[in-house]
Amino acid sequence: MSELYIGVMSGTSLDGVDVTLCEIDESNCKLISSLEFPFDAELKEEILNVINSSTTLEQIGTLDNKLGHLFADAINTFLQKQNIDAKSIDAIGLHGQTLWHKPNGDNPFSMQLGCPNVVNAQTNIKVVADFRRMDIANGGQGAPFAPAFHQFIFKEKESAVLNIGGMANITILGENLRGWDTGCGNVLMDMWIQKCKNIPFDKDGKFAKSGSIDANLLDAMIRDIYFTKLPPKSTGREYFNDTWLANYLPIFQTLKDEDIQRTLLELTALSIANDVKNNSIKSLIVCGGGVKNAFLMQRLQELCKVKVASTDEVGVSSEFMESMAFAWLAYKRIHNQEVNLSCVTGAKKDSILGGIYG
């Protein structure tokens, strides 16, 4: 018997809150309706300031509350627009906003903010949140989680799934499921065009296309230790950020803005293509915001030398894939089912993921 779940996702791009309503049973997850809720510009700036500079416990607590209200507003707006009765929803899968992801070292952790108690109180719907920390407690990376959902929804019909958000992650489907974060997705491109053009992203990659690749800069960046590290591995803004870019400033100073943009796009495409080639992937279906960057998709096709298509072409929304995944993860938690992720994250065992609020 199918049940209704809402998935809520706000990724590292900070470009909006994705809300999806999914009808889920043991064998299928069907997208019923969706909404992209705008991210408050001041709140986005506040999040970036906390990530990129020193902060206080008060700021973190305040931000947790503000994000809880933002997510609740997004859900309530969605319910109202779609004329959906909150009582018909079994639970909300709330990822939260990642502030810091540090799965390695003596004290590994992953911090997502957006108080699930606030969301439960404001929506009167049960909330499942805090998905990542049990996997980390069991020795895993706590990311990426998309591969488990990709396996559920695509079975073994496809070769590999690529998600390009702020970061990029790849799933290799088959009997032995594998997946990892390939590295930066849109994050460095968005960061650079915001800095030099004061716009949030490079539409269709047009600004990048107007520039030329700087071979020295590209060679320096692609040699970064993250790209050569073997899975399991995951990353975020705590690594690929302004400071990371600043390491290459001596090279940057001699370049035009559009040449840097072009080279950053090539870095994303090349880092993905290297993983595709090294793992004998035969075809690639792509989801996430990167799908909308036509030039990036073109370069992926050219560099990977395999068929590259959007997940939309095989009947699954490229835009709302991740929020659908968290609706499904909420379903798994409500039914006390373990999630097949240890093969991806390196955890010592599969776990029941998430806490229930309400």
C-alpha positions as semicolon CSV with decimal commas, in nm:
position;residue;x (nm);y (nm);z (nm)
1;M;0,000;0,000;0,000
2;S;0,142;0,338;-0,100
3;E;0,188;0,629;0,140
4;L;0,248;1,003;0,097
5;Y;0,574;1,166;0,202
6;I;0,719;1,512;0,157
7;G;1,090;1,558;0,084
8;V;1,267;1,886;0,161
9;M;1,614;1,963;0,030
10;S;1,837;2,269;0,045
11;G;2,176;2,194;-0,104
12;T;2,519;2,354;-0,098
13;S;2,425;2,587;-0,385
14;L;2,181;2,770;-0,154
15;D;1,967;2,852;-0,457
16;G;1,630;2,747;-0,314
17;V;1,438;2,496;-0,106
18;D;1,304;2,201;-0,306
19;V;0,979;2,051;-0,176
20;T;0,830;1,736;-0,327
21;L;0,527;1,521;-0,258
22;C;0,592;1,155;-0,334
23;E;0,372;0,847;-0,335
24;I;0,591;0,565;-0,205
25;D;0,564;0,192;-0,157
26;E;0,814;-0,095;-0,133
27;S;0,895;-0,088;-0,503
28;N;0,831;0,266;-0,631
29;C;0,863;0,636;-0,555
30;K;0,637;0,849;-0,772
31;L;0,666;1,229;-0,782
32;I;0,318;1,379;-0,743
33;S;0,396;1,752;-0,725
34;S;0,681;1,986;-0,644
35;L;0,779;2,343;-0,557
36;E;1,101;2,542;-0,554
37;F;1,072;2,788;-0,266
38;P;1,299;3,095;-0,287
39;F;1,589;3,119;-0,045
40;D;1,595;3,447;0,147
41;A;1,899;3,648;0,028
42;E;1,986;3,776;0,376
43;L;1,962;3,426;0,522
44;K;2,187;3,292;0,245
45;E;2,445;3,558;0,328
46;E;2,419;3,471;0,696
47;I;2,481;3,102;0,624
48;L;2,784;3,178;0,407
49;N;2,927;3,408;0,673
50;V;2,895;3,136;0,936
51;I;3,060;2,881;0,704
52;N;3,342;3,109;0,590
53;S;3,434;3,288;0,913
54;S;3,433;3,249;1,290
55;T;3,094;3,223;1,457
56;T;2,928;3,192;1,799
57;L;2,696;2,940;1,959
58;E;2,425;3,206;1,959
59;Q;2,458;3,254;1,582
60;I;2,434;2,880;1,521
61;G;2,128;2,846;1,747
62;T;1,959;3,144;1,582
63;L;2,033;3,012;1,235
64;D;1,894;2,670;1,328
65;N;1,568;2,835;1,431
66;K;1,549;3,062;1,125
67;L;1,607;2,771;0,889
68;G;1,342;2,566;1,070
69;H;1,092;2,844;1,002
70;L;1,208;2,876;0,639
71;F;1,155;2,504;0,578
72;A;0,816;2,512;0,754
73;D;0,710;2,812;0,543
74;A;0,817;2,629;0,228
75;I;0,615;2,320;0,324
76;N;0,304;2,515;0,428
77;T;0,316;2,723;0,109
78;F;0,343;2,403;-0,092
79;L;0,048;2,241;0,089
80;Q;-0,165;2,551;0,039
81;K;-0,081;2,591;-0,331
82;Q;-0,146;2,224;-0,402
83;N;-0,456;2,211;-0,178
84;I;-0,314;1,918;0,019
85;D;-0,443;1,822;0,362
86;A;-0,151;1,795;0,607
87;K;-0,326;1,497;0,769
88;S;-0,278;1,296;0,450
89;I;0,103;1,315;0,479
90;D;0,274;1,030;0,664
91;A;0,597;1,222;0,730
92;I;0,840;1,487;0,606
93;G;1,197;1,393;0,514
94;L;1,400;1,702;0,611
95;H;1,765;1,708;0,508
96;G;1,842;2,048;0,663
97;Q;2,109;2,293;0,553
98;T;2,464;2,159;0,575
99;L;2,696;2,400;0,753
100;W;2,996;2,174;0,795
101;H;3,078;1,823;0,681
102;K;3,388;1,665;0,838
103;P;3,364;1,286;0,812
104;N;3,736;1,222;0,862
105;G;3,967;1,269;1,161
106;D;3,944;1,180;1,530
107;N;3,604;1,344;1,583
108;P;3,405;1,313;1,260
109;F;3,071;1,491;1,223
110;S;2,825;1,641;0,977
111;M;2,618;1,942;1,083
112;Q;2,281;2,022;0,925
113;L;2,068;2,306;1,060
114;G;1,694;2,367;1,036
115;C;1,522;2,270;1,359
116;P;1,290;1,971;1,295
117;N;1,093;2,053;1,612
118;V;1,000;2,392;1,461
119;V;0,899;2,223;1,134
120;N;0,683;1,971;1,321
121;A;0,520;2,243;1,533
122;Q;0,449;2,468;1,233
123;T;0,316;2,197;0,998
124;N;0,163;1,944;1,239
125;I;0,330;1,668;1,037
126;K;0,577;1,411;1,169
127;V;0,934;1,499;1,067
128;V;1,230;1,270;1,000
129;A;1,566;1,449;1,016
130;D;1,932;1,407;1,120
131;F;1,996;1,140;0,856
132;R;2,374;1,155;0,830
133;R;2,511;1,111;1,181
134;M;2,426;0,743;1,237
135;D;2,624;0,649;0,929
136;I;2,918;0,855;1,059
137;A;2,881;0,696;1,404
138;N;2,925;0,360;1,232
139;G;3,247;0,473;1,065
140;G;3,101;0,597;0,737
141;Q;3,135;0,924;0,545
142;G;2,769;1,017;0,604
143;A;2,754;1,101;0,232
144;P;2,664;1,076;-0,045
145;F;2,319;0,930;0,026
146;A;2,176;0,966;-0,325
147;P;2,324;0,631;-0,446
148;A;2,084;0,426;-0,231
149;F;1,787;0,611;-0,384
150;H;1,932;0,587;-0,735
151;Q;1,957;0,210;-0,689
152;F;1,596;0,194;-0,565
153;I;1,449;0,402;-0,846
154;F;1,661;0,292;-1,143
155;K;1,737;-0,065;-1,032
156;E;2,008;-0,172;-1,282
157;K;1,853;-0,020;-1,594
158;E;2,120;0,252;-1,613
159;S;2,499;0,242;-1,589
160;A;2,562;0,547;-1,369
161;V;2,388;0,852;-1,225
162;L;2,558;1,188;-1,178
163;N;2,419;1,458;-0,951
164;I;2,563;1,807;-1,004
165;G;2,465;2,043;-0,726
166;G;2,706;2,264;-0,535
167;M;2,914;1,948;-0,512
168;A;2,892;1,660;-0,758
169;N;2,841;1,294;-0,676
170;I;2,833;0,983;-0,889
171;T;2,652;0,651;-0,846
172;I;2,768;0,337;-1,025
173;L;2,472;0,103;-1,041
174;G;2,486;-0,273;-1,054
175;E;2,519;-0,570;-0,825
176;N;2,794;-0,394;-0,630
177;L;2,657;-0,043;-0,570
178;R;2,924;0,227;-0,546
179;G;2,921;0,605;-0,518
180;W;3,119;0,907;-0,399
181;D;3,149;1,283;-0,427
182;T;3,360;1,356;-0,735
183;G;3,437;1,704;-0,596
184;C;3,315;2,053;-0,683
185;G;3,001;2,079;-0,893
186;N;2,861;2,428;-0,941
187;V;3,004;2,580;-0,623
188;L;3,325;2,736;-0,757
189;M;3,161;2,856;-1,079
190;D;2,879;3,018;-0,881
191;M;3,125;3,171;-0,637
192;W;3,336;3,325;-0,913
193;I;3,053;3,474;-1,120
194;Q;2,898;3,616;-0,802
195;K;3,231;3,783;-0,727
196;C;3,295;3,935;-1,069
197;K;2,942;3,984;-1,210
198;N;2,727;3,994;-0,894
199;I;2,489;3,730;-1,032
200;P;2,422;3,394;-0,862
201;F;2,507;3,159;-1,149
202;D;2,631;3,144;-1,509
203;K;2,315;3,079;-1,713
204;D;2,379;2,807;-1,971
205;G;2,753;2,855;-1,911
206;K;2,754;3,157;-2,144
207;F;3,013;3,355;-1,947
208;A;3,240;3,049;-1,927
209;K;3,196;2,989;-2,300
210;S;3,320;3,342;-2,372
211;G;3,653;3,262;-2,207
212;S;3,946;3,029;-2,270
213;I;4,088;2,748;-2,057
214;D;4,413;2,832;-1,881
215;A;4,610;2,507;-1,890
216;N;4,838;2,603;-1,599
217;L;4,548;2,686;-1,370
218;L;4,353;2,376;-1,468
219;D;4,657;2,153;-1,417
220;A;4,723;2,302;-1,074
221;M;4,364;2,258;-0,957
222;I;4,306;1,907;-1,090
223;R;4,614;1,792;-0,896
224;D;4,435;1,872;-0,568
225;I;4,456;1,579;-0,327
226;Y;4,076;1,539;-0,315
227;F;4,058;1,444;-0,684
228;T;4,326;1,175;-0,647
229;K;4,186;1,029;-0,324
230;L;4,009;0,693;-0,358
231;P;3,650;0,635;-0,235
232;P;3,480;0,632;0,005
233;K;3,499;1,010;0,004
234;S;3,272;1,312;0,042
235;T;3,316;1,688;0,053
236;G;3,144;2,026;0,083
237;R;3,184;2,401;0,115
238;E;3,415;2,352;0,411
239;Y;3,673;2,237;0,152
240;F;3,583;2,382;-0,190
241;N;3,541;2,750;-0,103
242;D;3,696;3,099;-0,126
243;T;4,004;2,985;0,062
244;W;4,055;2,695;-0,178
245;L;4,034;2,935;-0,474
246;A;4,269;3,182;-0,305
247;N;4,545;2,920;-0,314
248;Y;4,558;2,978;-0,691
249;L;4,555;3,359;-0,681
250;P;4,911;3,395;-0,816
251;I;4,786;3,228;-1,137
252;F;4,449;3,410;-1,126
253;Q;4,610;3,754;-1,127
254;T;4,724;3,720;-1,488
255;L;4,386;3,600;-1,620
256;K;4,062;3,756;-1,741
257;D;3,749;3,687;-1,536
258;E;3,590;3,486;-1,818
259;D;3,903;3,270;-1,854
260;I;3,882;3,179;-1,485
261;Q;3,512;3,097;-1,525
262;R;3,589;2,879;-1,826
263;T;3,867;2,698;-1,640
264;L;3,646;2,636;-1,335
265;L;3,379;2,482;-1,558
266;E;3,644;2,261;-1,715
267;L;3,763;2,156;-1,368
268;T;3,416;2,030;-1,279
269;A;3,374;1,850;-1,612
270;L;3,725;1,701;-1,611
271;S;3,712;1,576;-1,251
272;I;3,386;1,395;-1,333
273;A;3,515;1,263;-1,668
274;N;3,825;1,119;-1,501
275;D;3,606;0,917;-1,265
276;V;3,386;0,804;-1,554
277;K;3,687;0,680;-1,752
278;N;3,858;0,518;-1,452
279;N;3,546;0,314;-1,375
280;S;3,455;0,201;-1,728
281;I;3,114;0,369;-1,714
282;K;2,917;0,311;-2,036
283;S;2,649;0,582;-2,002
284;L;2,563;0,866;-1,767
285;I;2,230;1,015;-1,666
286;V;2,253;1,351;-1,493
287;C;2,041;1,536;-1,236
288;G;2,077;1,849;-1,022
289;G;2,121;2,213;-1,111
290;G;2,417;2,139;-1,338
291;V;2,178;1,990;-1,594
292;K;2,062;2,345;-1,672
293;N;2,416;2,450;-1,767
294;A;2,413;2,360;-2,138
295;F;2,785;2,424;-2,186
296;L;2,877;2,207;-1,886
297;M;2,662;1,924;-2,025
298;Q;2,832;1,966;-2,363
299;R;3,178;1,942;-2,208
300;L;3,076;1,633;-2,010
301;Q;2,965;1,466;-2,332
302;E;3,291;1,558;-2,505
303;L;3,521;1,458;-2,219
304;C;3,344;1,143;-2,098
305;K;3,303;1,002;-2,449
306;V;2,989;0,813;-2,341
307;K;2,621;0,890;-2,380
308;V;2,526;1,174;-2,140
309;A;2,157;1,253;-2,084
310;S;1,933;1,415;-1,826
311;T;1,736;1,189;-1,590
312;D;1,429;1,368;-1,729
313;E;1,482;1,165;-2,047
314;V;1,428;0,843;-1,849
315;G;1,126;0,972;-1,661
316;V;1,272;1,102;-1,333
317;S;1,288;1,474;-1,249
318;S;1,644;1,605;-1,270
319;E;1,547;1,910;-1,065
320;F;1,377;1,733;-0,774
321;M;1,570;1,405;-0,754
322;E;1,740;1,492;-0,423
323;S;1,426;1,603;-0,241
324;M;1,255;1,287;-0,366
325;A;1,543;1,092;-0,211
326;F;1,474;1,241;0,131
327;A;1,103;1,165;0,104
328;W;1,209;0,804;0,039
329;L;1,457;0,807;0,328
330;A;1,175;0,926;0,556
331;Y;0,966;0,630;0,434
332;K;1,254;0,396;0,517
333;R;1,285;0,543;0,869
334;I;0,914;0,531;0,947
335;H;0,920;0,162;0,848
336;N;1,240;0,100;1,050
337;Q;1,429;-0,022;0,745
338;E;1,805;-0,008;0,706
339;V;1,943;0,184;0,407
340;N;2,194;0,011;0,178
341;L;2,477;0,263;0,205
342;S;2,773;0,102;0,379
343;C;2,908;-0,003;0,037
344;V;2,910;0,368;-0,057
345;T;3,010;0,545;0,264
346;G;3,247;0,286;0,409
347;A;3,041;0,241;0,727
348;K;3,087;-0,090;0,910
349;K;2,720;-0,173;0,860
350;D;2,396;-0,047;0,704
351;S;2,185;0,159;0,947
352;I;1,836;0,284;1,014
353;L;1,889;0,654;0,939
354;G;1,726;0,961;1,091
355;G;1,542;1,065;1,404
356;I;1,163;1,107;1,428
357;Y;1,013;1,432;1,561
358;G;0,648;1,458;1,651
